[in-house]
Amino acid sequence: MKRSGHTGDKVINAVIRVTGYSSILFVLLILIFLLREGLPALSSTPLKNLFSARWYPIEDYYGILPLFLGSLLVTIAATLIALPFGIGTAVFLSEVSPPWLRDILKPVIEILAGIPSVVLGFIGILVFAPFIRKFLDIPTGLTAFTGAVLLGLIAIPTIVSVAEDALDTVPNSYRQAALALGATQWQTIWNVTLPAAKTGVLTALMLGIGRSLGETMAVMMVTGNAPVMPLQLNSLFRPIRTMTATIASEMGEVAAGSQHYEVLFFIGIILFLLSLVINVSASLVSTRSRGRAERLLS
């Protein structure tokens, strides 16, 4: 019995190791495929054309700057929208709400995370875009702001989940000490709990940014898909196009191995690297937070 149990442990350990290493292998294979298909764009397309301000592949204009800046604008705006709602909801669930209300709200937030982005895109087209057009009296409601609001809704569950876990790891002794010194509940939350969980909150923010950056369908449906440079003050309320929407809308129409095909894969390389940097940064922050907590406990 002991020998069979020991053998079973070895098998399970080997399976876990294989699955762990396979995830790294899959990421490397994806990167190799992107590099193989996308790097030829640097030789087939002049850099002056590739990094120009005009995207019009029919006439061989492959400027990716409008797409990059469009993604940047929508992602930053979505983060500014999702951050206060996400952190506020996490604080409410962790510090303020009674247990019965928390048991109701947490599944609701998880359901929100499970709603397909294409459904949110339909809601944006049919409800939110017409409302924005009428309320702001602008030519169209398919704007960067509409996409930012939907991306904010998509990123909020991620921010809430990670930030709440970070707040729950703060020892209760911190709260009790602050309350014993005469601080109110909100003073304790603002000056003690949140600073103690700042690394976890920062991780939640970066993961929310990564979630917004990689979203495709909702953004493609409600941002107007106009590849223009968002350099004016009112660009947030004008149509734009993101990198993800460009790949999704044009990849099915290009010939494999063509210049257009290579440039789309080059855009994919940029997205991959941005997502990799964000996720690695979040992982480093989380690891540093756990190491600091272990040192405090020891």
C-alpha positions as a Markdown table, in Angstrom:
| # | Residue | x | y | z |
|---|---|---|---|---|
| 1 | Met | 0.0 | 0.0 | 0.0 |
| 2 | Lys | 2.8 | 2.4 | 0.9 |
| 3 | Arg | 4.6 | 1.6 | -2.3 |
| 4 | Ser | 1.5 | 2.1 | -4.5 |
| 5 | Gly | 0.7 | 5.4 | -2.7 |
| 6 | His | 4.3 | 6.6 | -3.2 |
| 7 | Thr | 4.1 | 5.7 | -6.9 |
| 8 | Gly | 0.8 | 7.6 | -7.2 |
| 9 | Asp | 2.4 | 10.7 | -5.7 |
| 10 | Lys | 5.2 | 10.5 | -8.2 |
| 11 | Val | 2.7 | 10.2 | -11.1 |
| 12 | Ile | 0.6 | 13.2 | -9.9 |
| 13 | Asn | 3.8 | 15.2 | -9.3 |
| 14 | Ala | 5.0 | 14.4 | -12.9 |
| 15 | Val | 1.6 | 15.3 | -14.4 |
| 16 | Ile | 1.6 | 18.7 | -12.5 |
| 17 | Arg | 5.2 | 19.4 | -13.7 |
| 18 | Val | 4.3 | 18.6 | -17.3 |
| 19 | Thr | 1.2 | 20.8 | -17.3 |
| 20 | Gly | 3.2 | 23.6 | -15.7 |
| 21 | Tyr | 6.0 | 23.4 | -18.3 |
| 22 | Ser | 3.5 | 23.0 | -21.1 |
| 23 | Ser | 2.0 | 26.4 | -20.4 |
| 24 | Ile | 5.4 | 27.9 | -20.8 |
| 25 | Leu | 5.9 | 25.9 | -24.0 |
| 26 | Phe | 2.6 | 27.1 | -25.5 |
| 27 | Val | 3.5 | 30.7 | -24.8 |
| 28 | Leu | 6.9 | 30.2 | -26.5 |
| 29 | Leu | 5.3 | 28.5 | -29.5 |
| 30 | Ile | 2.8 | 31.4 | -29.9 |
| 31 | Leu | 5.6 | 33.9 | -29.7 |
| 32 | Ile | 7.7 | 31.9 | -32.3 |
| 33 | Phe | 4.7 | 31.7 | -34.7 |
| 34 | Leu | 4.0 | 35.5 | -34.3 |
| 35 | Leu | 7.7 | 36.3 | -34.9 |
| 36 | Arg | 7.9 | 34.0 | -38.0 |
| 37 | Glu | 4.8 | 35.6 | -39.6 |
| 38 | Gly | 5.2 | 39.2 | -38.4 |
| 39 | Leu | 8.9 | 40.1 | -38.5 |
| 40 | Pro | 9.0 | 40.0 | -42.3 |
| 41 | Ala | 6.9 | 43.1 | -42.2 |
| 42 | Leu | 10.0 | 45.1 | -41.1 |
| 43 | Ser | 11.7 | 44.2 | -44.4 |
| 44 | Ser | 8.7 | 44.2 | -46.8 |
| 45 | Thr | 7.3 | 47.5 | -45.5 |
| 46 | Pro | 9.4 | 50.7 | -45.1 |
| 47 | Leu | 9.6 | 51.8 | -41.5 |
| 48 | Lys | 8.4 | 55.3 | -42.6 |
| 49 | Asn | 5.3 | 53.7 | -43.9 |
| 50 | Leu | 4.9 | 51.2 | -41.1 |
| 51 | Phe | 5.0 | 53.9 | -38.4 |
| 52 | Ser | 3.1 | 56.5 | -40.3 |
| 53 | Ala | -0.3 | 58.1 | -39.4 |
| 54 | Arg | -2.3 | 56.5 | -42.2 |
| 55 | Trp | -3.8 | 53.0 | -42.3 |
| 56 | Tyr | -5.3 | 52.3 | -45.7 |
| 57 | Pro | -4.1 | 48.8 | -46.9 |
| 58 | Ile | -5.9 | 49.0 | -50.2 |
| 59 | Glu | -3.4 | 51.7 | -51.3 |
| 60 | Asp | -0.5 | 50.1 | -49.4 |
| 61 | Tyr | -0.6 | 52.5 | -46.4 |
| 62 | Tyr | 0.2 | 50.5 | -43.3 |
| 63 | Gly | 0.7 | 53.1 | -40.6 |
| 64 | Ile | 0.0 | 51.5 | -37.2 |
| 65 | Leu | 0.3 | 54.7 | -35.2 |
| 66 | Pro | -3.5 | 55.4 | -35.3 |
| 67 | Leu | -4.2 | 51.9 | -34.2 |
| 68 | Phe | -1.7 | 52.0 | -31.4 |
| 69 | Leu | -2.9 | 55.3 | -30.1 |
| 70 | Gly | -6.5 | 54.3 | -30.4 |
| 71 | Ser | -5.8 | 51.2 | -28.3 |
| 72 | Leu | -3.9 | 53.4 | -25.8 |
| 73 | Leu | -6.7 | 55.9 | -25.6 |
| 74 | Val | -9.4 | 53.4 | -25.0 |
| 75 | Thr | -7.4 | 51.4 | -22.5 |
| 76 | Ile | -6.4 | 54.4 | -20.4 |
| 77 | Ala | -10.0 | 55.7 | -20.4 |
| 78 | Ala | -11.4 | 52.3 | -19.5 |
| 79 | Thr | -8.9 | 52.0 | -16.6 |
| 80 | Leu | -9.9 | 55.4 | -15.3 |
| 81 | Ile | -13.5 | 54.3 | -15.4 |
| 82 | Ala | -13.0 | 50.8 | -13.9 |
| 83 | Leu | -10.5 | 51.8 | -11.2 |
| 84 | Pro | -12.8 | 53.7 | -8.8 |
| 85 | Phe | -15.7 | 51.3 | -9.3 |
| 86 | Gly | -13.5 | 48.2 | -9.0 |
| 87 | Ile | -11.5 | 49.3 | -5.9 |
| 88 | Gly | -14.7 | 50.8 | -4.3 |
| 89 | Thr | -16.6 | 47.6 | -4.8 |
| 90 | Ala | -13.7 | 45.6 | -3.4 |
| 91 | Val | -13.5 | 47.8 | -0.3 |
| 92 | Phe | -17.2 | 47.6 | 0.2 |
| 93 | Leu | -17.2 | 43.8 | 0.0 |
| 94 | Ser | -14.2 | 43.3 | 2.2 |
| 95 | Glu | -14.7 | 46.0 | 4.8 |
| 96 | Val | -18.2 | 47.3 | 4.9 |
| 97 | Ser | -20.9 | 45.0 | 3.6 |
| 98 | Pro | -22.6 | 42.5 | 5.9 |
| 99 | Pro | -22.0 | 38.8 | 5.2 |
| 100 | Trp | -25.4 | 38.2 | 3.7 |
| 101 | Leu | -25.0 | 41.1 | 1.2 |
| 102 | Arg | -21.5 | 39.9 | 0.3 |
| 103 | Asp | -22.8 | 36.4 | -0.4 |
| 104 | Ile | -25.2 | 38.0 | -2.9 |
| 105 | Leu | -22.9 | 40.5 | -4.6 |
| 106 | Lys | -19.9 | 38.2 | -5.2 |
| 107 | Pro | -21.9 | 35.8 | -7.4 |
| 108 | Val | -23.4 | 38.8 | -9.3 |
| 109 | Ile | -19.9 | 40.1 | -10.0 |
| 110 | Glu | -18.8 | 36.7 | -11.1 |
| 111 | Ile | -21.8 | 36.5 | -13.5 |
| 112 | Leu | -20.8 | 39.9 | -14.9 |
| 113 | Ala | -17.3 | 38.5 | -15.6 |
| 114 | Gly | -18.9 | 35.6 | -17.5 |
| 115 | Ile | -21.0 | 37.7 | -19.8 |
| 116 | Pro | -19.6 | 37.3 | -23.4 |
| 117 | Ser | -18.1 | 40.5 | -24.7 |
| 118 | Val | -20.1 | 40.3 | -27.8 |
| 119 | Val | -23.3 | 40.5 | -25.7 |
| 120 | Leu | -22.0 | 43.7 | -24.1 |
| 121 | Gly | -21.2 | 44.9 | -27.6 |
| 122 | Phe | -24.8 | 44.4 | -28.7 |
| 123 | Ile | -26.0 | 46.3 | -25.6 |
| 124 | Gly | -23.5 | 49.1 | -26.4 |
| 125 | Ile | -24.7 | 49.4 | -30.0 |
| 126 | Leu | -28.5 | 49.2 | -29.2 |
| 127 | Val | -28.6 | 51.1 | -25.9 |
| 128 | Phe | -25.5 | 53.0 | -24.9 |
| 129 | Ala | -24.3 | 54.4 | -28.3 |
| 130 | Pro | -27.7 | 56.0 | -29.1 |
| 131 | Phe | -27.8 | 57.5 | -25.6 |
| 132 | Ile | -24.3 | 59.0 | -25.9 |
| 133 | Arg | -25.2 | 60.4 | -29.4 |
| 134 | Lys | -28.3 | 62.1 | -28.1 |
| 135 | Phe | -26.9 | 63.2 | -24.7 |
| 136 | Leu | -23.7 | 64.7 | -26.1 |
| 137 | Asp | -25.3 | 65.9 | -29.4 |
| 138 | Ile | -22.6 | 64.3 | -31.5 |
| 139 | Pro | -22.8 | 62.8 | -35.0 |
| 140 | Thr | -22.4 | 59.2 | -33.8 |
| 141 | Gly | -22.4 | 57.3 | -30.5 |
| 142 | Leu | -19.8 | 54.8 | -31.8 |
| 143 | Thr | -16.8 | 56.5 | -30.2 |
| 144 | Ala | -13.8 | 55.8 | -28.1 |
| 145 | Phe | -15.7 | 56.7 | -24.9 |
| 146 | Thr | -18.4 | 54.1 | -25.7 |
| 147 | Gly | -15.7 | 51.5 | -26.0 |
| 148 | Ala | -14.0 | 52.7 | -22.8 |
| 149 | Val | -17.2 | 52.3 | -20.8 |
| 150 | Leu | -17.8 | 48.7 | -22.1 |
| 151 | Leu | -14.1 | 47.9 | -21.4 |
| 152 | Gly | -14.5 | 49.3 | -18.0 |
| 153 | Leu | -17.4 | 47.0 | -17.3 |
| 154 | Ile | -15.4 | 44.1 | -18.6 |
| 155 | Ala | -12.3 | 45.0 | -16.4 |
| 156 | Ile | -14.3 | 45.7 | -13.2 |
| 157 | Pro | -14.8 | 42.0 | -12.1 |
| 158 | Thr | -11.1 | 41.3 | -12.5 |
| 159 | Ile | -10.1 | 44.3 | -10.4 |
| 160 | Val | -12.7 | 43.5 | -7.8 |
| 161 | Ser | -11.7 | 39.9 | -7.4 |
| 162 | Val | -7.9 | 40.5 | -7.1 |
| 163 | Ala | -8.3 | 43.7 | -5.0 |
| 164 | Glu | -10.7 | 42.0 | -2.6 |
| 165 | Asp | -8.3 | 39.1 | -2.1 |
| 166 | Ala | -5.5 | 41.6 | -1.3 |
| 167 | Leu | -7.7 | 43.4 | 1.2 |
| 168 | Asp | -8.7 | 40.1 | 2.9 |
| 169 | Thr | -5.0 | 39.2 | 3.5 |
| 170 | Val | -4.5 | 42.3 | 5.6 |
| 171 | Pro | -4.3 | 41.1 | 9.3 |
| 172 | Asn | -7.3 | 42.1 | 11.4 |
| 173 | Ser | -4.8 | 43.3 | 14.1 |
| 174 | Tyr | -4.1 | 46.3 | 11.8 |
| 175 | Arg | -7.7 | 47.3 | 11.8 |
| 176 | Gln | -8.2 | 46.7 | 15.5 |
| 177 | Ala | -5.1 | 48.8 | 16.4 |
| 178 | Ala | -6.3 | 51.7 | 14.3 |
| 179 | Leu | -9.8 | 51.6 | 15.8 |
| 180 | Ala | -8.3 | 51.4 | 19.3 |
| 181 | Leu | -6.4 | 54.6 | 18.6 |
| 182 | Gly | -9.6 | 56.4 | 17.8 |
| 183 | Ala | -9.7 | 56.2 | 14.0 |
| 184 | Thr | -13.1 | 55.8 | 12.3 |
| 185 | Gln | -13.9 | 52.9 | 10.0 |
| 186 | Trp | -13.3 | 55.0 | 6.9 |
| 187 | Gln | -10.1 | 56.4 | 8.3 |
| 188 | Thr | -8.9 | 52.9 | 9.0 |
| 189 | Ile | -9.8 | 51.8 | 5.5 |
| 190 | Trp | -8.1 | 54.8 | 3.8 |
| 191 | Asn | -5.0 | 55.1 | 6.0 |
| 192 | Val | -4.4 | 51.5 | 7.1 |
| 193 | Thr | -6.1 | 48.8 | 5.1 |
| 194 | Leu | -5.6 | 50.2 | 1.6 |
| 195 | Pro | -1.9 | 51.1 | 2.1 |
| 196 | Ala | -1.2 | 47.7 | 3.6 |
| 197 | Ala | -2.8 | 46.1 | 0.5 |
| 198 | Lys | -1.4 | 48.5 | -2.1 |
| 199 | Thr | 0.7 | 45.9 | -3.9 |
| 200 | Gly | -2.3 | 43.7 | -4.4 |
| 201 | Val | -4.4 | 46.6 | -5.5 |
| 202 | Leu | -1.7 | 47.6 | -8.0 |
| 203 | Thr | -1.7 | 44.0 | -9.3 |
| 204 | Ala | -5.5 | 44.2 | -9.7 |
| 205 | Leu | -5.0 | 47.4 | -11.7 |
| 206 | Met | -2.4 | 46.0 | -14.0 |
| 207 | Leu | -4.5 | 42.9 | -14.6 |
| 208 | Gly | -7.5 | 45.1 | -15.4 |
| 209 | Ile | -5.3 | 47.0 | -17.9 |
| 210 | Gly | -4.3 | 43.8 | -19.5 |
| 211 | Arg | -7.9 | 42.6 | -19.7 |
| 212 | Ser | -8.9 | 45.9 | -21.4 |
| 213 | Leu | -5.9 | 45.9 | -23.8 |
| 214 | Gly | -6.7 | 42.4 | -25.1 |
| 215 | Glu | -10.5 | 42.8 | -25.6 |
| 216 | Thr | -11.7 | 42.6 | -29.2 |
| 217 | Met | -15.4 | 42.1 | -30.0 |
| 218 | Ala | -16.9 | 44.8 | -27.8 |
| 219 | Val | -14.4 | 47.3 | -28.9 |
| 220 | Met | -14.8 | 46.4 | -32.6 |
| 221 | Met | -18.6 | 46.8 | -32.3 |
| 222 | Val | -18.8 | 50.2 | -30.6 |
| 223 | Thr | -15.8 | 52.3 | -31.4 |
| 224 | Gly | -16.6 | 53.1 | -35.0 |
| 225 | Asn | -13.5 | 51.5 | -36.5 |
| 226 | Ala | -12.1 | 54.7 | -38.0 |
| 227 | Pro | -8.3 | 54.5 | -38.2 |
| 228 | Val | -7.6 | 58.2 | -37.4 |
| 229 | Met | -5.0 | 59.8 | -35.1 |
| 230 | Pro | -6.6 | 60.6 | -31.7 |
| 231 | Leu | -4.6 | 63.7 | -31.1 |
| 232 | Gln | -7.3 | 66.3 | -30.4 |
| 233 | Leu | -9.0 | 67.0 | -27.1 |
| 234 | Asn | -12.3 | 65.7 | -28.3 |
| 235 | Ser | -10.8 | 62.5 | -29.7 |
| 236 | Leu | -12.4 | 60.5 | -26.9 |
| 237 | Phe | -15.8 | 61.3 | -28.3 |
| 238 | Arg | -14.9 | 60.4 | -31.9 |
| 239 | Pro | -14.6 | 57.1 | -33.7 |
| 240 | Ile | -11.3 | 55.3 | -33.4 |
| 241 | Arg | -9.9 | 51.9 | -34.2 |
| 242 | Thr | -7.8 | 49.6 | -32.0 |
| 243 | Met | -5.2 | 47.1 | -32.8 |
| 244 | Thr | -7.3 | 44.1 | -31.7 |
| 245 | Ala | -10.3 | 45.3 | -33.8 |
| 246 | Thr | -8.0 | 45.7 | -36.9 |
| 247 | Ile | -6.7 | 42.1 | -36.6 |
| 248 | Ala | -10.2 | 40.7 | -36.1 |
| 249 | Ser | -11.8 | 42.5 | -38.9 |
| 250 | Glu | -9.1 | 42.2 | -41.6 |
| 251 | Met | -7.3 | 38.9 | -41.0 |
| 252 | Gly | -10.0 | 36.8 | -42.7 |
| 253 | Glu | -9.7 | 38.9 | -45.9 |
| 254 | Val | -6.0 | 39.0 | -46.5 |
| 255 | Ala | -3.9 | 36.5 | -48.6 |
| 256 | Ala | -1.5 | 34.4 | -46.5 |
| 257 | Gly | 2.1 | 35.7 | -46.9 |
| 258 | Ser | 1.0 | 39.1 | -48.3 |
| 259 | Gln | 2.3 | 42.4 | -47.0 |
| 260 | His | -1.0 | 43.2 | -45.4 |
| 261 | Tyr | -0.9 | 39.7 | -43.7 |
| 262 | Glu | 2.6 | 40.3 | -42.3 |
| 263 | Val | 1.7 | 43.8 | -41.0 |
| 264 | Leu | -1.3 | 42.3 | -39.1 |
| 265 | Phe | 0.9 | 39.8 | -37.5 |
| 266 | Phe | 3.4 | 42.5 | -36.6 |
| 267 | Ile | 0.5 | 44.3 | -34.8 |
| 268 | Gly | -0.1 | 40.9 | -33.0 |
| 269 | Ile | 3.6 | 40.9 | -31.9 |
| 270 | Ile | 3.1 | 44.4 | -30.4 |
| 271 | Leu | 0.0 | 43.3 | -28.6 |
| 272 | Phe | 1.7 | 40.1 | -27.3 |
| 273 | Leu | 4.6 | 42.0 | -25.9 |
| 274 | Leu | 2.4 | 44.6 | -24.3 |
| 275 | Ser | 0.3 | 42.0 | -22.6 |
| 276 | Leu | 3.4 | 40.1 | -21.6 |
| 277 | Val | 5.0 | 43.1 | -20.0 |
| 278 | Ile | 1.7 | 43.9 | -18.1 |
| 279 | Asn | 1.3 | 40.3 | -16.8 |
| 280 | Val | 4.9 | 39.9 | -15.8 |
| 281 | Ser | 4.8 | 43.2 | -14.0 |
| 282 | Ala | 1.7 | 42.1 | -12.1 |
| 283 | Ser | 3.3 | 38.8 | -11.2 |
| 284 | Leu | 6.5 | 40.6 | -9.9 |
| 285 | Val | 4.4 | 42.9 | -7.8 |
| 286 | Ser | 2.4 | 40.0 | -6.4 |
| 287 | Thr | 5.6 | 38.0 | -5.7 |
| 288 | Arg | 7.2 | 41.0 | -3.9 |
| 289 | Ser | 4.0 | 41.4 | -1.9 |
| 290 | Arg | 4.0 | 37.8 | -0.7 |
| 291 | Gly | 7.8 | 38.0 | 0.1 |
| 292 | Arg | 7.2 | 41.1 | 2.2 |
| 293 | Ala | 4.3 | 39.5 | 4.0 |
| 294 | Glu | 6.4 | 36.4 | 4.8 |
| 295 | Arg | 9.2 | 38.5 | 6.2 |
| 296 | Leu | 6.8 | 40.4 | 8.4 |
| 297 | Leu | 5.3 | 37.1 | 9.7 |
| 298 | Ser | 8.7 | 35.7 | 10.4 |
